[in-house]
Amino acid sequence: MCPALPWLKTSTMTSLPGLTAEQLSLSAGPTRLLSDISFHLPPGQVLGVLGPNGAGKTSLLQQIAGTSGNRLKSSGTIYWQGEAVQQIPLHERARRIAQVDQLHDSVFALTLFQVVRMGLIPHQPLFALPNSQDDHQVMSVLQQVGLQEKARQEFATLSGGEQQRGLIARALLQRAGLLLLDEPVNHLDVYYQHSILALLKSLSRRPDDGLTVVMSLHDINLAAAYCDQLAIVAGGRLLAFGQPAEVLTAELLERVFGLTCIVNHTEHGTRVDFCPSTAEVIQL
Amino acid sequence: MTSVRLRWALLLLSALFSPLFASLFGSAGLSPGVVWQCMTDTCPGRVEDMIFFDIRLPRVLGALLAGGALAIAGATLQNVTRNGLADPYLFGIVAGAGLGAAIVSVLPDIGWLPEGTSLPVAAFAGAWGSVFLVQGLAASRWARTPEQLLLAGIALSLMLGAATHMVLYIGEPFAANKVMFWMMGSLTRLETPHLLLIAVPLFFAVILLWLSGRRFDAMLLGDKTALSLGVHAGQMRMLGLIVCASLTAVVVAHCGGIGFVGLMIPHIVRRWFGVNTRAVILGSLLLGGVFLVWADVLARTLLESQELPIGIITSAIGSVFFLLMMRQRA
């Protein structure tokens, strides 16, 4: 018997730059949250994770970030720029991977400035003196997301779109190469949905330090419009991974979401329209 | 000058001058002239010298330190549990000290310790004992989240309280009286050497919290966010609990139970100076100190011929304040 083959495969996969997931599984007790997920995302690309509720999108993102918590049993490895994420110490990891969670509020009234400034923590030692340089950096990322005027406003009083942009600004301040977002356009109106996604896409296209972005989304057409790659997840399994035009097929989407749909591929991109029959909906 | 700067300046000034003004009040009055003379030159007489340097000054300085320490303990606990209602009282620290005090008061004097020190030592041990129990709970599976930790602390507090009452009920009435009086809090027993015992942990706590303030800020947005920013949420919470316990234990051991300072002062400070940890810590240090100095003046002067326990004053002011604050919110 020669065990060299899987080892060989591993070494070629992981030396690739970008994000690599290798046979990722996650379970909470008897419940499997993720089963055997493997993919590779080249650096500087935007990946959209699609799937029904409870498919494992959030679990996948947390697993990539390494924040699933130790109550869950996991196996498999995530590599970012050739390094196993779980092996990177927490403080160092925060310099390479930034996370934007679903919106939450704090009991104490933090200002936007204070929330964004937390992005500097990974770059500071445990005991750090305040520094006027910090304020400049915070204002500069706030300017990049167009919020410099709201710096002193209480975070909780900002609109959903502004809060989301604020959290993206904080992630920018972390100067991490990989940005993870859990449903960044939830609860946002159409304008902000497009503005946030366009912002993320433009960040991935920056010439020197383009970000690699992974985000979970619900709107398939938005995902098709702004993502370079799509991952379709259902029941904790990765059903498809690739460019929107390849991945989005009527057959797959019907299987995943349980609704009849029409997929149009045009030169402007891919468009999906769900047109469920009454019978399908009543089945629910 | 912005209003925030002005507030800082006023707070700093009042922290500097409150002890001096407060030392004028007491059962034996000192005139401003005498205090001025004591400070700049020598006191006019032996009696004034003794009252000012041996009784009044240690007491007002002790109030300043104890108030600051309690307020910082409360602020830290509120930060790491993300709960505005957290207070050293809720974590069984004071109840543990009370149990320690009750046990030594009931026991016959064993003579290990110098006269008069057994009660503070037992209270200190009791406070730390309960902190270890809370830490054990925090590290266990039952109390992972801040909410569970708070509930565990309350349960522990009630349990220790019940044990204290049991000990007192069985013990002799004189001991019960002594412990009851101690639980109500008083700065009478503070002497100059005790000041150092409070000042040293307070100094280190302020430095530690101030320097790692940004990380305590990150705790405010939840453990997940803290982790994603590279902050070990569990470890920070542990650190916060230890700091809080150290401060509370020394204060409670020497001054007994002084309620509401740890709960109330950080709330006022957040309203005046914002919620970031550094401002809250420095503000609580100063405002907590000033508050307790003047609460102690009330304790000394409200009744003609005797002192009121300071815990009664702080709890009375604190509860009214709290209700007013709730009304303002609603």
Interface residues (C-beta under 8 A of the other chain):
Chain A: A65 T67 L90 H91 E92 R93 A94 R95 I97 A98 Q99 D101 H104 S106 V107 F108 A109 L110 T111 Q114 V115 R117 M118 G119 L120 I121 P122 Q124 L126 F127 A128 L129 P130 Q174
Chain B: R82 N83 G84 L211 S212 R214 R215 D217 A218 L220 L221 G222 K224 T225 L227 S228 L229 G230 V231 H232 R270 G274 V275 N276 R278
